[in-house]
Amino acid sequence: MSRKVVALDANILIRAVLGQRVRRILEAHVDDISFFIPETAYAEAEEHLAALAIKRGGDPDKALAVLRTVAEFGTIAGLELYGAFEAEARKRLGARDPDDWPVLATALALGCPIWTEDTDFFGCGVATWTSGSIDIFLAQ
């Protein structure tokens, strides 16, 4: 049986830091699922996390440290992996959220689904799982 692969969106990383459920799912499947994180998704999570942590009364430095730990559950993917799929990803996303193209391009490059809470990916021709349903895919 081949190893399953999933592309992670920035909002999943943020949920893994600020909550417990997503982190538990990642921890439970780190040995049998390959999680790929586009470098732009990691940067986006890093950019927004400090402010979100402060807003919730938390320590932004601790939140960023947890983000680094969460990122170790996966592989940070660079442009060399997904760059060839930029035009196709941009075309599929259209005007919905053009900045999200690296997540879709990663999924296209790897032939895998996306784990996200962002509805902009719905209807882009790639399976899209939310945190509420990802267990179905992971258990298959």
C-alpha positions, 0 to 999 in steps of 0.5 A: 500500500502506498503512503497517502499524501495531503497538502496543508493550507495555512489555516490548518497550521494555525488551527494545529497551533491554537487548538488541539484537534488538528494537532492530535490528527497530525500527530496520530498520522505522522508515521503513515501520511506525508503532509506537504506544506507549501513554503508560502502557506507556512509563511502565511501562518507565521505572519498571522499567528503572532497577532492571533495568539495575542488576541487570544491572550497567549504568548506569540513567541510560544505560538511560533515555537509550536508552529515550528514543531507542527511543521516538523510533522510535514515537509516544507515544499518549495517552488521547485516542487510546485512551480510548474503547476502555477499557471494551472493552479491560478486558472483553477482558482480564478479570482477567488484567492489568487494568493492560494495558488501554491497550495493548489499547485502542490496538490496538483504536483503530488496528485493529492487532496488539500486539507483546508478550511478555505472554501476558495478551494472547493470546485478546483478539481482537487479533493478538498477535506476540512478538519471535520471530514479529514478523518474519513480520508485518513482512515481509507 
